[in-house]
Amino acid sequence: MTSNKSKPLKKRNYIIAVVVIIIVCVIGTVIYMSQQKDSTTVVENKQPITSTSNSLPDNSSRNKKLIIGSQDIKVTLVEYGDFKCPLCTKFSQSTEKQIRKEYVDSGKINIEYKTLPIIADDSKVAAEAAYCANDQQKFTEFHDAVYDYMWNNYYRNGDYSIESKNLFTQQKLSEIASGAGIDGSRITQCLQAGTNKSLVEADIQSAKTAGITGTPTFLIGSQKVSGSQPFSIFKPLIDSKLK
Amino acid sequence: MKLILLKIKISYKAVGRMFLHHPQYILYALLFAFVGLGILLWTFNIGLLWYGLSEAPFTILERVTFIGGIYGGIFTNFDSIEAIGLIIFAMLFGINIACLVYVLKSQGKIIKNSAKSSAGLLTAIIASGCAACGTSILTPILISLGATSSIALSRSIGVIISYLSIVLILYAVYGLGKVIVNHQALHGV
């Protein structure tokens, strides 16, 4: 009699335990996410993401920024990316093309690319090379060439094995850059000199301060967008900033 | 083994019969699948979802378009295999919740199977996103286990967990099917 009663009781306790664990996990996740959002907001109060040309300290620091589009534009979409990240690559082939067509090419907004090399060690070399290309005023060409290369040779076919291989050597980056009309030898020299390492480190630090841990992550005003989201998510956010 | 397969067959057949005799549950399943998929897609942008629902200076139409716009993420935020897995999971989730509603209405039994389907949804949430890129709930878990040094391992764990979520939801549907079999036997369906 007792054993018959205790069996459903044990079952019920087990079910309650599972439900409690699930609830705790969900609450934990929500708290984790909201903390990330809070830390982003704190940083943005110190340094507004939507910036005007007046807020920039001087021309030299402005030229060091990796900008797609015109320099002096009021609304900026900030992207934290890694040249080896499959989702960043997918974003460059899908949503970014629409954003650039509708907003960047018409001079309404620009895109500031911040390097967050997290996939592998050679991601950092590619990030540094992006700043080297920017020294030649060719960041957009470099950005497009590297992502096109990754898409056409690997990620379009679902080949993710390249993530853990040392792809971005100085020679490879120089080759990709040369193919896009950038002086490849200057890229190699720049990488050997390591002149832009500090800029990459500054990007990584800014991501840490903003609580950004993954790529691609975007900032539009005070709003953070995680992942390679569709144009339908970005459009209303950008439009509301342009009003 | 044969007995287990027979049980599975009987259970899923009962679920099929339920949908045949009560076609309104097909609509419920589709609706719940749509909602489940939305939950999965919005998980990594909860702050943004809240902004879109409350603070954003959007019109009602813009708000609805914005919230629904996340479904386009199936094509931009996942590769084709991941997207197919996500859609399969969402459909099974919809079937599962529709069965739950049926069992609740007919017998009032719900607690056990709702726990199973919640576990399925939770594992799917954990698995979605890109663990290697850091845009996944799995990332902090992997960091705590010291596994992020291996990109291949992170990706593999994500894939295994996503399959596990499908297995869990299939198991939940199987459990509900058993309850439905008994109900159908009692009522001569």
Chai-1 contact restraints between the chains, C-beta under 6 A:
chainA,res_idxA,chainB,res_idxB,connection_type,confidence,min_distance_angstrom,max_distance_angstrom,comment,restraint_id
A,I15,B,I111,contact,1.0,0.0,6.0,A-B,restraint_1
A,I15,B,K112,contact,1.0,0.0,6.0,A-B,restraint_2
A,I15,B,A115,contact,1.0,0.0,6.0,A-B,restraint_3
A,V18,B,A115,contact,1.0,0.0,6.0,A-B,restraint_4
A,V19,B,A115,contact,1.0,0.0,6.0,A-B,restraint_5
A,I22,B,S118,contact,1.0,0.0,6.0,A-B,restraint_6
A,I22,B,L122,contact,1.0,0.0,6.0,A-B,restraint_7
A,T29,B,I137,contact,1.0,0.0,6.0,A-B,restraint_8
A,M33,B,I46,contact,1.0,0.0,6.0,A-B,restraint_9
A,K37,B,G47,contact,1.0,0.0,6.0,A-B,restraint_10
A,C85,B,C133,contact,1.0,0.0,6.0,A-B,restraint_11
A,L87,B,C130,contact,1.0,0.0,6.0,A-B,restraint_12
A,L87,B,C133,contact,1.0,0.0,6.0,A-B,restraint_13
A,S94,B,T76,contact,1.0,0.0,6.0,A-B,restraint_14
A,T95,B,T76,contact,1.0,0.0,6.0,A-B,restraint_15
A,I118,B,G134,contact,1.0,0.0,6.0,A-B,restraint_16
A,G158,B,D79,contact,1.0,0.0,6.0,A-B,restraint_17
A,E163,B,I151,contact,1.0,0.0,6.0,A-B,restraint_18
A,S164,B,I151,contact,1.0,0.0,6.0,A-B,restraint_19
A,S164,B,A152,contact,1.0,0.0,6.0,A-B,restraint_20
A,T213,B,G134,contact,1.0,0.0,6.0,A-B,restraint_21
A,G214,B,C133,contact,1.0,0.0,6.0,A-B,restraint_22
A,G214,B,G134,contact,1.0,0.0,6.0,A-B,restraint_23
A,G214,B,T135,contact,1.0,0.0,6.0,A-B,restraint_24
A,T215,B,C133,contact,1.0,0.0,6.0,A-B,restraint_25
A,Q223,B,L48,contact,1.0,0.0,6.0,A-B,restraint_26
A,Q223,B,Y51,contact,1.0,0.0,6.0,A-B,restraint_27
A,V225,B,L48,contact,1.0,0.0,6.0,A-B,restraint_28
A,S226,B,F44,contact,1.0,0.0,6.0,A-B,restraint_29
A,S226,B,N45,contact,1.0,0.0,6.0,A-B,restraint_30
A,S226,B,T135,contact,1.0,0.0,6.0,A-B,restraint_31
A,G227,B,F44,contact,1.0,0.0,6.0,A-B,restraint_32
A,G227,B,N77,contact,1.0,0.0,6.0,A-B,restraint_33
A,G227,B,T135,contact,1.0,0.0,6.0,A-B,restraint_34
A,S228,B,T76,contact,1.0,0.0,6.0,A-B,restraint_35
A,S228,B,N77,contact,1.0,0.0,6.0,A-B,restraint_36
A,Q229,B,G73,contact,1.0,0.0,6.0,A-B,restraint_37
A,P230,B,G72,contact,1.0,0.0,6.0,A-B,restraint_38
A,P230,B,G73,contact,1.0,0.0,6.0,A-B,restraint_39
A,P230,B,T76,contact,1.0,0.0,6.0,A-B,restraint_40
A,S232,B,G69,contact,1.0,0.0,6.0,A-B,restraint_41
A,S232,B,G72,contact,1.0,0.0,6.0,A-B,restraint_42
A,I233,B,G69,contact,1.0,0.0,6.0,A-B,restraint_43
A,P236,B,F58,contact,1.0,0.0,6.0,A-B,restraint_44
A,P236,B,E62,contact,1.0,0.0,6.0,A-B,restraint_45
A,P236,B,F66,contact,1.0,0.0,6.0,A-B,restraint_46
A,S240,B,P57,contact,1.0,0.0,6.0,A-B,restraint_47
